[in-house]
Amino acid sequence: MGNDRKCDDLHADGITEAPHKSEFMKVLEATIEVAHEGFFATHFFTVRDQEKSKDFYVRILGGKVIKPENPCYIKLANTWIILNSGGPTPDK
């Protein structure tokens, strides 16, 4: 099995779900292996054009779309890119 285990393996070992998991955590568990070494990073970006940003991370950098929109989740190497729609606000 190596150093990586799927979340299903963890559940088989008796680890149960938390009662109030976020949507992100549900997507994460369904699509990624759990690393036992190294690190994992998540980058959250508020973008004006979600489609244009998604195209950049997928087509140019080679990411994989996990959830297409609102917010968009992209797996890229050992990172998650989360793209949330938005723009400038009066306080920024």
N, C-alpha and C positions, 0 to 999 in steps of 0.2 A: 504494500500500500504506500510505502514511501513516507515522506514528511507531510503530505497533504491528505486530508480526509474530507469527504463530502459531509454536508450537514445531516444528511440522512443517516450516516454512520453514527453521528453523535446522538441522534434520536434513538437509534438501536441500542446505544449504550445506556439508555435510561434518562438522558437529558431531555427535559420537557420544554415546551414553549412557554414563553412569558405571556401573561394574560393580556397585555396591551402592547403588542408589537407595532411599530410604525410600518407604513407601507414600504419604506426603503428597506427595512430589515427583512420583511417578507420576500422582497425581490432579491435581496442579497443572498439569503439562505437558499433560494430556489436556483440560483445561477452560478454560484462561485464556490470554489474549494476553500477550506479553512487552512490557512498557512500556520505552521507551528514554529516557524523561524522567520526572521526578517520583519518587515512592516508592511502596512497597507495604508494608503492615503485616500481621502475623499476630498474633491475640490468642488465647491458650490459656486456657480456663477449665475448672476442675474443678467440675462441677455435681452437685447432689444428684439432680435430676430432668431428665434429658436431653430428654425429650419436651416438657416445659413450657418449657424454655429454648429448644429448637429452634423451638417455636411462636412465642415472642416475637420472635426474630430474623428469622423468615420472615414471619409474618403481620403483625406490628406494624411492623417496620423494612424489610420488603421484600427480605430476603435470598433467595438461591437455594440449596437443599440440593444439595450435590454428592455427599456420602456420608452416608447417613442415620444411621449409628450406629457406636459403638465404634471410634474416636471419630467424632463427627459433624463434617463439614466444611460450612461455609456460606460462600458468596461474597457479600459485601456491599460494594458500591462498590469502592474500591481496597484492600479488606481481606479477610482470611480470618478467620472465627471458627471455632475448633476447640473443640468441647465434649466433654470427657472425663467419664465418670461417676465419681462418688466422693463422699466426704463428709468430715466432720471426722475427724482422726486424733488419738490420744492426745497427740501432741507439739505440737498446735496449739490 
